[in-house]
Amino acid sequence: MNQRALLLVDLQNDFCAGGALAVAEGDSTIDVANALIAWCKARGDAVVASQDWHPANHGSFASQHQVEPFTQGELNGLAQTFWPDHCVQHTEGAELHPLLHQKAIDAVFHKGENAGIDSYSAFFDNGHRQKTALDDWLRHHEINELIVMGLATDYCVKFTVLDALQLGYTVNVITDGCRGVNIQTQDSTHAFMEMSVAGATLFTLADWQETQA
């Protein structure tokens, strides 16, 4: 028996319109998220969310290195894109989007709390040096299948999906519930291809609702 959960990746103000690291059309993911929350709750599926939760001096911030945002560099031995300051703990930018049906979320998992390393994935930091609490929570609740959507396609969604597959979960990605940063024009397209090749199944919301019990 498959136990399933919806995993909402980083649906936070700073990734939506007006935010410090706004993703084009980021807000359009919220309606998809709310539709999936309702769909999952009607079937008794869990709903969990990840939240980028950076200290103000996070090493991924361009401001910490006096470089322009989106500059490529290195942080503690790992390749790093230096980002605008975003999702700083206890700021409005770090909060989940106000139109998201947050009361239906069973658990929220913080990531990116260690100033010395970035954490795109909801499961691990970028060096796989530390895990978040997400995997343990899912295993405790005997969940083995995930529906994943969120922001941004080419970073946090992609790495969350790849880690989930490595950890043995069945993963379904809702493509119209994702939007990308797209530093390069095709980054999101390539990310979806990478997820698919690694073993994720891609659906639109309509396809998912039509084909799943």
Secondary structure by P-SEA (a helix, b strand, c coil): ccbbbbbbccccccccccccccccccccaaaaaaaaaaaaaaabbbbbbcccccccccccccccccccccbbbbccccccccccccccccccccccccccccccccccccccccccccccccccccccccccaaaaaaaaaccccccccccccccaaaaaaaaaaaaccbbbbbcccccccccccaaaaaaaaaaaaabbbbbcaaaaaaccc
